[in-house]
Amino acid sequence: MQELKAPVPPSPLFGQSAWTVQDSEELYRIQTWGEPYFGINQEGHITVSPRGDRGGCVDLYSLVSDLKLRGLNTPLLIRFSDILADRIERLNGCFSKAISRYDYGNVYRGVYPVKVNQQRHLVEEVVKYGKSFQFGLEAGSKPELLIALALLKTPGALLICNGYKDREYIETALISQRLGQTPIIVLEQFEELEVVIQAAKKLNIKPILGVRAKLTSKGIGRWGSSAGDRAKFGLTVTEILEVVERLKEEEMLDALQLLHFHIGSQISSISVIKDALREAAQIYVELAELGAKMGYIDVGGGLGVDYDGSKTTFPSSKNYNTQSYAYDVVAEIKEACTSRNVPVPVLVSESGRAIASHQSVLVFDVLGVNKTHCREITALEKNEHSIIRNLYETYENINVSNFQEAYHDALQCKEEADSLFSLGYLKLKQRARIEQLFWGSCNKILSIIRELDYVPDDLEDLEKILASTYYCNFSVFQSIPDHWAIDQLFPIMPIHRLNEQPTERGTIADVTCDSDGKIDEFIDLRDVKHVLELHPLNQGETYYLGIFLNGAYQEILGDLHNLFGDTNAVHIHLTSEGYAIEHVVKGDTMTEVLQYVQYNRDDLLERMRRETERALNDKKITLSEARLLLQNYEHSLNGYTYLTEY
């Protein structure tokens, strides 16, 4: 059962005379999910402190404005290299403190799972910033192994080889030992063992092996099935014992040195982690007592990110911090080993989400707002239909004592009107008039219930129904596919105007023509809210929103729905003068995304040229129109897949 979030007082959004940045901090909960990297300055702009509490700050709105002057249009993915460095340092610092506290007789050697975000510049930075900690990489496929082998140059850093493996994968990993790598081949399927044995004999290279155990301890949340008997990867206890016996037969038991387990991503409860640690620690010591040369235990991923800042077991949160996580890992492993007089192992974790999530922010602009249900109500005219007269009277008399009854009266009038229109007894203009009065009544009722401590059940969806739609220049499917696929929550908020009261409530629609291309679930201490507090658009001013904590998985999972491609991306590094742009990765052009689906640019241009010539000959198009069409067509092929002029 999920932990219920504690109720909080109603937001002071409406009915407050002077709005401050502190109100925005409370409303958007930035001090909870954003600590220690994100805040709001007195100008009402989001600030980014990539080094946490160690100094240095960037005004996000000013940064986006500067990047736009450099020709980098939104949507824009901004990666803060110093946040990545800080996450790696904090993780290693937490384990160092835990090792010291419990007098643990070995070290921590973390690895970054390449699958979390395979972008070259990011992986290079992980290797760079992790070098002083001998931070390694984890590969879950053959392509990721090729990346890791080429980029990992840290002596003593581990290269954990997970995923499905064929002969070529295993041979490549083994030979990499000759290059100074420390590859540990983790057996995910029992059948891989024979391939390893044969490759080791052929190459005369002694492998370092691990086994991934299927724990009976249950995971939690969406990835809870990563553990247990029906887990996709891993060996049962019976299969692990068979591995031990087979290695004994080949006199290779000393090659088995690592135990690995994984109970899922984004583990929200520390108790689940502790249960898994206890079970895995017992398997580890048993393997050591069976004669395996055990020296490593890999606790996998699962270290969560508090996306909503609630510090609960809600799936988008976690009820522990990194330090308590490290304490529990060290304490549980030490207790199991010392009780059986087994030397404690090197501790390994694959905490990719916790490392990569915070470092990137997606900023996009709002194209327009649809406020269909906010039409002006005109006075009642003579001889209007009786239903219109009744609904107008309901609208005029709505007050705090009768709003609930008035809602049902208005709803009844609308349903009767819809039926009469379908039977031909109402004109289109009369139906439109009734719709305007109905939605006007709903808006008056909404303004009343916003001031209430308790909203009646039959009116609780009114806020969502009346929400404005903010049309935004990005693709959900490309930039935050986890929101669409698995209802993952991300913090979303304006990056400026936060010293102004956000008087609108809205949902977000992207630029794809898919009805799923929307966001109507947002973080909230009370579970999930279905509208986001936003500002009205100002004429001539671009309104920017940001999606935060989206640095893990989203980029590589993104797809080309409607052929919207990768966004522009920049890597920002703090300097003594402010910041420097380390890398610029231009977003996909239309030519590039068309090539993904086998269209050739020159062929398309030639087809269009022939069509315009035919139209010219038939006098269906003028020469200036033909020139403009071909000019725009070619310019579009060279341009960004997102909107740049509108």
N, C-alpha and C positions, 0 to 999 in steps of 0.2 A: 504494500500500500504506500502511495506517495505521501510524503509529508506535506501537510497543509500549511500554507503560508499564513502568517499572522495578519489579522486585519489592521489597517492603518486609517488614520483620519482622512476625510475627503480632501482631495487636492484643492488648493486655494486658487485654482485657475480662474474661476469666474467669481465676480463680485469683489475683486480686490482692486483697490484704487491705484497703487503704485507698484509696478512690477519690477523686480530686481533680478540680478543674475543668480542670487541665492535661491530665488523661487524656481528658476530654470534648472539649477543643480538638483533641487529636490524633485521637480517634476520628471526630468529625464533620468534621474538616478545616476548621474555621471560620477558621483563621488564613490559609488559602490563598485559598479563594473569597471569604471575607468581608472581607479587607483592602481598605481601611482603615475600613470602616463597621461591622462586626459583631464582637462579642467576647462573653466570658462574665465576669461579676463573681464575687466570692467567695461570694455567696449562691446561685450556681448558676443565675442568670438570664441570658438573652441581653441584651446591651446593644447599642444602636444609637448610633453616633457620626456623625450626619448631615453634619458638617463635616470628616470624616476626622480627620487628626491635628492639626487646628486648635482642638480643644477642644469641649466640650459632649457630653453623653451622656444617653441615655434608657434606663431599665430597661424592656424590652419587656413582661415579665410584669406589672409594676406598672401600665404604661400600659393593657394589656388589662383589668386589674381595674378601673381607674378608668373606662374607657370603658363597661364593663359596668354600673357603678353609674349611668352616665348613660343607661342604657336601650339601649345599642348591643350587641346580642347577636352572638356568633360564629355563622357564619364572618364574619370581619371583615378587610377589606382596608385596610391602613394604608399611606398614602403619605407619605413623608418629603420635604417640599419642599426642605429644605436639601441632601439628597443630589442631587436634580435640579440644583440650582444648582451644586453642587460638580462634578458630572460635566461640565456645560457649561464651567465655568471651567478644569477640568483639560484638557479637549480643546483648548480655545483656547490654553492655556498651553503645551501640548506643541508645537503648530504654531508658536507665537511663538518658542519656543526653537529649533526646527528652522530657521525662517526666519533667525534671527540667526546660528546656527551656520554655515549655508551661504551667508550673505550673499545671500539670495534677494531679488530686486528687486521683490517684490510682496507681497500680503497674503493671509491666509486668511479666507474667509467661509463658515462652516458653515451648513448648513440642517438642520432637523429634519423627517424624513418623517412627516407627519401620520398615515399608515396604521399606524405602530408603536403608537400609542395615541391615539385621537381624543378622549378624555374632555376636556370643556371646561376644567375647572380645571387639568388638566395642561398643555394647550396654552397656556393663558393664562400659566402659570408659565414655560414654555419661552420665550415671547416676553419676559416680564418679566426673567428672569434672563439672557437672551441679548442684551438691548438694548445693554449697554455693549460687546459684541463684534460688533455689527451682525449678529447671528445671525438667519437667515431661516427660511423654511418651504418644504417640498416637498409639492406636491399630486399625488396619483396618480389622481384622479378628479374629476368635476365637484362632488360634495358636499364633497370635501376642499378644492377650490378656493374654494368659498363660505366655508368655515371660515377659510381662510388670509386671504382678502380682508378679512373682518370683524375678525380679531384682530391681524394683523400691522400695527403702526403704527411700526415702526422705520425712520427715514430711512436709505437706503442698503442695507438688508437685501435679500437676494435672495428672490424667489418663483419657485422652480423648478417648471415646469408639465410634469409627466410623465403617462403613462398614455394611454388612448384618448381622443381629442378629437373632438367634433363642432363644428359652426359656432358654436353658442351658447357652448361652452367657450372657443373661441378668441377670439370677439368680446369676451367678458367679460374675459379675460386682457388683451387689447389695451387696452380702455378703462380698465382699472385703472391704466394709466400716467398717466392724467389725475388720478388720486387720489394720485399720488406713489409708487406701487408700482414695483418693478423686476422685472416678470415676464419670465422667460426661457422661451419656448415650445420645448420639446425635441421634435423630430420623432422619434417612436417607429416610425411607419409612413410609408412613402414617400407614400401617398395624402394624408397630412395637409398636405403642402406646398402643394397647390393651394388647399385651404381657407384656409390662412393668407394666401396671396397675394391671394385675392379679398377676404378680410375686411380686409386692410391697405389695399387700394385703396378699398373701400367707406367705411371709417372715416377714411381719410387719416391713419393712424397707422403709423409705422415700427416694425416688430416687432424684438425681440431674439430671435434664433433659436439653437437648439442642435441638434445631431444626436447620437443615441445610437448608438454603434458596436457592432456584433457582433464581438467580438474572437475571434481563433482561440485565444488563451490559454485554457486550461481552468481552470474553477473546481474546487472541492473540496467533498466532503461532499454533504449532501442538496440543496443549492441549486447544485450545480456546473453544471447545465444552463442557468443564467442567462446563461452566455456560450456562444460557439460558433455554428456555422452554424444549429443547430436552436433557438436561443434564441427565446423568445416575443416579445420586443421587440427593437427596434434595426434598424439599416440595415447592409447589407453594404458593403464598400468600393466596389463598383460603384454601389450606390444613393447612397452619399454623394457620389460624383463627379457623378452625375446631378443631385443637389440643387444642387451648385455650378454646373453648367451652366445649370440652370433659373433659378437666382437671377441669374446673369449676364444671361440674356435679359431679365429684368425689371428689370435695373439695381438689384438688391437684394442683391448679394453682401456688401455691408458689414453686412447684418443678421445674417449668420452669425457668431456670436461665441463659441459654447461647444461644446466636445466633451464628451460624457458617455459613461461606460461603467459597467457593473455586472456583477460576476462572481459574485454570490451573497451570501447572508447568512451570518453566522457562519463567516468564513474562518478556518480553524485554523492554516494555515501561511503564514508571511510570504513564503516563496519564491513562492507562487502570486500573491500581491499584487504582488511585484516584477516578475514576468513580464508581468502585465497592464499595469502602469505603463509598462514599456518599450515595449510595442506601442502603447499609447494615445498616448504622448508622440510617437512617430514620426508617427502619423496627425495629431496636432495641428499639428506643425511643417509637414507637407506641406500642410495646409489653409491655414496662414498664407502659405506660399509661393505658393499658387494664387490669392491675392488676397483671401481672406476676412479680415474684421476680427476675428481671433481675440483673445479677451481673458480667457476663462475655461476651466478644465478641471475637470470634475466627476468625481471618482473614485468616486462612488456610495457604496453602503454596504459592508458586509462586515466592518467592524472588530468583532472577536469579543469574546465575554464568556467568562471562564474559569469555567464553571459548576461544574466538579469540582475546580478548584484544582491540576490536575496539570501545567500549563504544557507540554502536549504537543500534537501534531497530532490527538489524539483529537477526534471531532466536537463534544464538549461542552467543549472546552478551546481553547487557542491557545498557540503557542510564541513569542509576542512580547508586548510591552506597548505602550501607546498612544504612548509617546515614540518607540520604535523604528519604529512605524508611520509617525508623522509625519516622522521623519528620512528614511525611504525614499521617501515621497511627494515631499518637497521635493527630495531629491537626484536622483531619477530624472528629474523634470520639468526641473530646472535643467540637468542634463547634456545632455539632448536639445535644449533650446532654445539653450543657449550654443554648442553644437557647430555649429548652423546659423544663428547670429546672429539668432535670433527672440526678441523680448521675452518674458520669462517671464509666464505668465498669473496671474490671481487663482485661488487654489486653493479648490475647493469640495468638501465631502464631505457625505454623507448618513448619518451614523453614528447612526442612531436606536436600535438595540439597545444600543449602548454607553452612550448617554445615559439611556435610560429603564429598563433592566432592574433596576438596583440600588435604585430609589427605593420600591418597594412590597414589602410582606410580607403574605402571607395567613396569618392565624391561625385555627385551628379547634379544636374540642374533640372528644375521644374519647367516643363514646357507650357503648362496651362492647368486650369482648374475647372472642373465641372461641378456646378452648384445647382443642379436641376430642380431641387426641391425648395428653392429660396426665391420664388417669384413674388412680385409685389401683388398684394390683394387690393383690388379696386372696389369701390363702394357698390352696394347692391342697386341694381337697376329695376325699373318697373317691368312687370310682366315676366320676370324670370321664372324658370321652372320651380315647382314647389320643393323639389329635392335641393336645388341650389339655395332657395330661401331658408330651408331648414338647416342646411350645412353652414350657411353664412351666420345664422343666429348662434349656432354652436360655437363657431369661430370667435364671434364677438364676445361671448360670455364666459370664455375659459378663464378660470382663476384657480388659486391654490386649494380651494375647497372642493372643486368639482372636476379637476383635470382628468381623473381616471374615468369617471362617467362620460365626460365629454369625448375622450378618446374612442370609447366604444360606440358612442352616437355617431361620431365622424366616420368610423370604420363601417358602420351599418349603412350610412348614406352612400358611401363610395361603392360598396358591394351592390346596392340596389341600382345605382347609376350604371355600373358596368353591365348589369343584366339588362337594363332597359336599352342601353346602347347596342348590345348584341342583337336585341330584338327589333331594332330600328326605330325606337321611340325617343331617342335623344340624338341631337346633332353633334357633330365633331366639336364645334365650339363650346357646346354645353358640357360635353365630357371634359374638355380642357379646363373649363371654369371650375368644375367639381374637383378635378385633380389639384388645381391651385389652392382651392379652399381646404382640401383635405391635408395637403402638405403644409399649408400655413397653420392649420390647427395643430399638426404634429410638432411644428417648430415652437409654437407657443407653449405646448405641453412640455417639450424638452427643456425649455428655459426654466420651467418650474422645477422639474425633477432633478436638474443639475444642482439645485440648492438643497436637496433633501439628503438626510443621512441614510435613508433606506429607499430604494427604488422598487415599486411593485413588480412582481414577476412578469406581468403581462406588458410592462413597459420597458423592460431592461434592454431589449434589442433596438429601441428607438434611436439611441445614439449611433449605432452602426448603420441603421437604415437611412438616416439623414446625413450621414457623413459625406463630405465633399470628396471627389476623386481628384488626386493630384497626379497629373500625367508627367512622367519623369523619363529622362533621356538615358536609359540603361536597359539591360535585359536581365530579368530574374534568372533565366536559364543559363546565361553566360557567367554572371558574377556572383550569384548566391543560389546555386542550384539546390543546396540542402534545404533552403526554405521551402522550395516547391516540392521536393521529393520526400522529405521526412519531417517537415514542420519545424525545422531548426529555427530558434529565435536568435536574432542579432540585435544589438543596440542600434537604433536608428534615430537620428535627430537632426535639426538644422545645425549648420556650422557657424551661423551668424544670426544677428537680430535677437540674441538671447537676453538682452536687456529690455526687450519688448514683450508684452503679454501675447502669447499665441492664442488668438481668439477663435481659430477655426479647428474643427475636428475632421480628420481626413483619413482616407486609405490611399495607398500608392499603387499606381498602374504603370507598367513599363511600356516600351515602344514596340513590343511584339504584338502580333494580332491574335494572340492566344488568350483565352479567358483565364487561364491559370497564371498569366503573367502579371501577378498582383501581389501586394503584401497587405494583409488585413489582420495580422496578428503581431503584437508588439509586446516588448518586455514590460512587466509591471510586478510590483511586490505582491499583489493579490492574485497571482497566477498569470493570466494573459489578458491584455486588453485589445479590443478590436478596432480602435481608432487611435490616431496619433495626433497630439496637439501641435498645430502648425500655424504659421502666420499667413495673413492675406498677402497676395502678390502685390508688389508696388510697381506701378507703371515705369518701364525703362530700367528696372533693376533685376538682375538675375538672382533667383532664390536657389540656394544650394542646400542639399541634404547630404548627410554622411552615413555610411554603414560601417560599423566598427567591429573589431575582433573577428574579421573574416579572412585572416591570413592562412588558415589551415583548410586544406582540401578544396576550397571553392574554385580556385583558378583552374586546377587540372580537371575537376569534374564538370566545368562549364561546357555547354554545347553550343552549336551554331544555329539554334532555332531562329527561323526567319533570316538566316545568314548574318546575324549580328555577331561580330568576331571579338577577339581579345581587345580589351580597352588599352588606351595609353597607360603606361606605367613608368614611375620614376622612383629612384632610390635616393633618399635624402639622408645626409650625414651632418650632424652638428659640428660647427666650427667655432672658434673664438669670436668670429665676426657675425655669426648667425648660423647659416647652414650652407651646405654645398650640394649640388646635384651630382651624385656619383655616376649614375647610369640613367639613361633614357631608353625605354623600350617602346617603340612606336606601336600603336594598335594596328590591327589588321586593316588592310585596304580592301575595297570591294573586289579588286582583281584577285587578291590572295584567297578570300573566302570562296569566290567562284571557282578557283582552281581546285579547292577541296572537293567540289562536286563535279569535277571534270569539264569545266567550261574554260575555253581558251580566250584570252583577252583579244588578241588580234582577229580571231575568227568572229567574235561577237561584233567588233567594230566593222569588219568587212560586211557582215550581214546587214548591219544598220545602214551602211553606206549604200548598198545595193537597193535597200528598201526606200531610202530617201530619193535616190535617182529615179526609181520607178514612179514614185509619187510626183516628182518634179515633171517627168515626161507626161504624166496624166493630168498635170496642172491641178493637183490636189493640195499642193504645198508650195509656198513661195521660196525663193532662194534664201532669203534672210531667215525664214523659219527653219529650213533644212540645215543651214549653218549653225543656228542656235541649238537645234536638237543634237547634232553631232558633237558640238562643243560641250554641251552639258553631259552628254553620254560619256565622252572620253574623260572629262573632269571627274565624274562620279566614279568611274573605274579606278582612278588614282586616289580617291579620297577615302576618308574614315567611314566605317560602316554605320556610325551613329550620326545623329543630326548635328549639323554645325551652323546652319542658317534656317531660320523659321520665322 
